[in-house]
Amino acid sequence: MSKERSVKVTTSGIGFGVVLAIVISWSVNKSILWAILHGLFGWFYVIYYAIKY
């Protein structure tokens, strides 16, 4: 049971990072292409944005 729960949390965390990156990118750039690119990078873009701004 513990193993199943950790897998679900990890999967949700990765999905949240991608969505967060897309939302931040869209609010800054207003470009769908940049939002897609930043969504591919996910948490890396979120961390970059947090450090830069």
Secondary structure, 3 states (H helix, E strand, C coil): CHHHHHHHHHHHHHHHHHHHHHHHHHHHHCCHHHHHHHHHHCHHHHHHHHHHC
